[in-house]
Amino acid sequence: MGDLAPRALAALRGADVVVCEDTRVTGKLLRLCDAMRPLMAYHDHNAARVRPQILARLRAGASVVLVSDAGTPLVSDPGYKLVREAIAQGSEVLALPGPSAALAALTVSGLPSDRFLVAGFLPTRAGARRQAIAELGAVPATLILFEAARRVPQSLAELAAALGPRAAALARELTKKFEEVRRGSLVELAAHYAAAGPPRGEVVLVIGPPAGQGEVALDDVDAALQEALACMSPAAAAASVAAATGLGKREVYRRALALKERERR
């Protein structure tokens, strides 16, 4: 693993135990690095039971290395609770940073990076998700969200309807072979994934800060319609864009027909 920092590699090889989300995934990493060490699974489902065991090892003087399957430990995983309790009991905590999906997505998004909020995953329940989107919409900063690929079309539609045509970027499979970044307004992204279906892989969504609230710009509606019309009928494209923008279906359908007629001329 040429991209693994020497200090991180030394920590893995010298660990008394490597704590990780999935022992199968981390086991492959350790074999590739010639750093096979005892493994202990630690994740959302067993954290309350396993955390006291890890803390006991630290108190006994063991060297424990916490590894995440993807990205940086403590970001959207239970690692922070382990670190908090390790600090409380007087154990030394050191950071050996690895790839961060949030920062990588922010870097390639082209959106303001001087102030940003990593908001993690939106709630899965509809009411809680709408409330979370409304609260996040008022934050004067670039937003970084994680989302399950299968929920991307629905989440983008709700984000576009609530936040309007904010600049955004959807990045998937960051730092991997099939890395892809799609940029555009939330309206355009919502229309694209409504037509194309959910993307594959790990997804990070970056949304630009509010630039003044108001009506959805018609140029953004037309841009979204043009993308949707490339693979959908006018009726289907209008329904998709209307859902993403909150505009009336009849109005959007008229614009879709006008765009199709313009293309024929």
Order of alpha helices (4+ residues) and beta strands (2+ residues): alpha-beta-alpha-beta-alpha-beta-alpha-alpha-beta-alpha-beta-alpha-beta-beta-alpha-beta-alpha-alpha-alpha
